[in-house]
Amino acid sequence: MRAGALEGLPAGRPIRVEVEGATVVLVRVGDAVYACGETCAHKGGPLGEGRVTGTRLACPWHGWMYDVRTGECVFPGRGARVPSYAVTVEGGDVWLDLPA
């Protein structure tokens, strides 16, 4: 499913998008684009308002950090995770592979 245009996705800044009823955060790191769930596993914070450092996305509420490549919580590292989705960039468009 098309999530948007690559040119509208600045590097190092999370962008919240709605795709087929799912709320997803897109993160551009260099030439790569990653997609993960928008709701922090800790207290439901809005990851789309978080801060990106490298491939880590920090929740603005309590600082939990997720690896945008896998959705795994890397700090504080309690086994929590958010969904992650496969991303393809073709012809300047960002496409997501969302589960049915």
URWO-V512585 format. One record per residue. N is the residue number from 0. OMEGA is omega in whole degrees, -180 to 180 (* if undefined). D_CENTER is the distance of its C-alpha to the mean C-alpha in whole Angstrom. Layout:
<<N OMEGA D_CENTER> <N OMEGA D_CENTER>>
//
This chain:
<<0 -179 15> <1 -179 15> <2 180 12> <3 -180 14> <4 179 15> <5 -178 14> <6 178 17> <7 -177 15> <8 -179 12> <9 179 13> <10 174 12> <11 178 11> <12 179 10> <13 177 7> <14 179 8> <15 178 8> <16 174 10> <17 179 12> <18 178 13> <19 178 16> <20 178 16> <21 175 12> <22 -173 10> <23 174 6> <24 175 4> <25 179 4> <26 177 5> <27 178 9> <28 -175 11> <29 179 14> <30 -177 15> <31 176 12> <32 180 9> <33 179 6> <34 177 4> <35 179 4> <36 -174 6> <37 -174 7> <38 179 10> <39 -179 11> <40 -177 13> <41 -177 16> <42 176 17> <43 180 14> <44 -178 13> <45 -178 11> <46 177 8> <47 177 7> <48 -177 11> <49 -179 10> <50 -179 11> <51 173 10> <52 -175 12> <53 178 12> <54 179 10> <55 178 9> <56 -178 8> <57 175 11> <58 -179 11> <59 -177 14> <60 -174 16> <61 173 17> <62 176 15> <63 -177 14> <64 -179 11> <65 172 9> <66 -176 9> <67 179 6> <68 -174 8> <69 -175 10> <70 -178 8> <71 175 11> <72 -179 12> <73 173 14> <74 10 16> <75 174 18> <76 -179 18> <77 178 19> <78 179 18> <79 177 15> <80 171 12> <81 179 9> <82 172 9> <83 -174 7> <84 177 8> <85 -179 11> <86 173 10> <87 175 14> <88 -180 15> <89 176 19> <90 180 21> <91 178 18> <92 178 16> <93 -179 13> <94 179 13> <95 174 11> <96 -180 13> <97 178 13> <98 -180 16> <99 * 19>>
//
